[in-house]
Amino acid sequence: MDYGNIKMSRMLQIFSEMGYMDENNKSIVLYGIQRIKNLLMDFMISVICGWFMGNVLIGIMFEAAFIPLRIYAGGYHAHNRKICIMISWGSIIVCIAVISYIPIVLCAQHILIALSGLYIVFCAPVESSNKPLNEKVF
């Protein structure tokens, strides 16, 4: 039962003992735990980056907006997990740096938000070679 580390194995054992996990849903529970871990790491990176740039609130607000965007708008799907993490953390750092250090007048912010929203609505990918859609109907 090698799941990457001892803490993860212990957590899965506790879930199994409590009746939340069995052989049928073990991979789903493991995937959920890994997603929560990645979400918390992204949030920590945003807060730390905001702290280094002088405003933790910017990091928190950025991550609060970025999480649903990343989940629902699609985007680039890297070939492996390490590249995905590097791109994700890099985009967090660059975006918070731009927010912190490049002043933009309020009118321009409204125009950029409107254009960004339209771009996301009309151009966000829903399928890529690394994440194809399937024929399953929910």
C-alpha positions in Angstrom: 0.0 0.0 0.0 2.4 2.7 -1.3 0.6 6.0 -1.7 3.5 8.4 -1.7 4.1 8.7 2.0 3.2 7.4 5.4 0.8 10.1 6.4 -1.3 9.5 3.2 -1.4 5.8 4.0 -2.4 6.4 7.6 -5.2 8.8 6.4 -6.5 6.2 4.0 -6.4 3.6 6.8 -8.4 5.8 9.1 -11.0 6.5 6.3 -11.2 2.7 5.8 -11.7 2.0 9.5 -14.4 4.7 9.7 -16.2 3.1 6.8 -15.7 6.0 4.4 -13.5 4.0 2.0 -13.5 0.5 0.6 -11.8 -1.2 -2.3 -14.5 0.2 -4.7 -13.8 3.9 -4.0 -10.2 3.8 -2.8 -8.9 5.6 -6.0 -11.6 8.2 -5.8 -10.8 9.0 -2.1 -7.1 9.1 -2.9 -7.7 11.5 -5.8 -9.9 13.7 -3.6 -7.2 13.9 -0.9 -4.6 14.8 -3.5 -6.9 17.5 -4.9 -7.4 19.0 -1.5 -3.6 18.9 -0.9 -3.0 20.7 -4.2 -5.7 23.3 -3.4 -4.2 24.1 0.0 -0.7 24.3 -1.5 -1.9 26.8 -4.2 -3.6 28.8 -1.5 -0.5 28.9 0.6 1.6 30.0 -2.4 -0.8 32.8 -3.0 -0.8 33.9 0.7 3.0 33.7 0.9 3.4 35.6 -2.4 1.0 38.2 -1.2 3.0 38.5 2.0 6.3 39.0 0.2 4.7 41.6 -2.0 3.3 43.5 0.9 -0.4 42.6 1.0 -1.7 39.2 2.1 -5.3 40.2 1.3 -4.4 40.5 -2.4 -3.1 36.9 -2.3 -6.3 35.6 -0.6 -8.6 37.5 -3.0 -6.6 36.4 -6.0 -6.9 32.8 -5.0 -10.6 33.1 -4.2 -11.1 34.3 -7.8 -8.6 32.0 -9.4 -9.9 28.7 -7.9 -13.3 28.7 -9.6 -11.8 30.1 -12.8 -9.3 27.2 -12.9 -12.0 24.7 -12.2 -14.7 25.8 -14.6 -13.0 27.7 -17.4 -10.7 25.0 -18.5 -7.3 26.0 -19.8 -4.0 24.4 -20.7 -3.6 20.8 -19.5 0.1 19.9 -19.0 1.5 16.6 -19.9 2.5 15.7 -16.4 1.9 16.8 -12.8 5.2 18.6 -12.2 4.8 20.9 -15.3 1.2 21.6 -14.2 2.3 22.7 -10.7 5.1 24.8 -12.1 2.8 26.6 -14.6 0.1 27.0 -11.9 2.5 28.5 -9.3 4.3 30.6 -11.9 1.0 32.1 -13.0 0.0 32.8 -9.4 3.3 34.6 -8.7 3.2 36.6 -11.9 -0.4 37.6 -11.5 0.1 38.7 -7.9 3.2 40.6 -8.9 1.3 42.4 -11.6 -1.6 43.2 -9.2 0.9 44.5 -6.6 3.3 46.5 -8.7 1.6 47.8 -11.9 -0.9 50.5 -11.2 -4.0 50.5 -13.4 -6.7 53.2 -13.3 -10.2 52.1 -12.3 -11.7 52.7 -15.7 -9.0 50.5 -17.4 -9.6 47.8 -14.7 -13.3 47.7 -15.6 -12.6 47.4 -19.3 -10.0 44.7 -18.7 -12.4 42.7 -16.5 -15.1 43.0 -19.2 -12.8 41.9 -22.0 -11.4 39.1 -19.8 -14.9 37.8 -19.0 -15.8 37.8 -22.7 -12.6 36.1 -23.6 -13.2 33.4 -21.0 -16.8 32.9 -22.0 -16.1 32.6 -25.8 -12.6 31.1 -25.9 -12.1 28.9 -22.9 -11.3 25.4 -24.0 -13.5 22.6 -22.9 -11.4 19.9 -24.5 -7.8 19.3 -25.2 -5.5 16.5 -26.3 -4.6 15.9 -22.6 -8.1 16.2 -21.4 -10.6 15.0 -24.0 -14.4 15.1 -23.5 -16.1 11.7 -23.3 -19.5 10.6 -24.4 -20.8 10.1 -20.9 -23.9 12.0 -20.0 -24.6 12.9 -16.4 
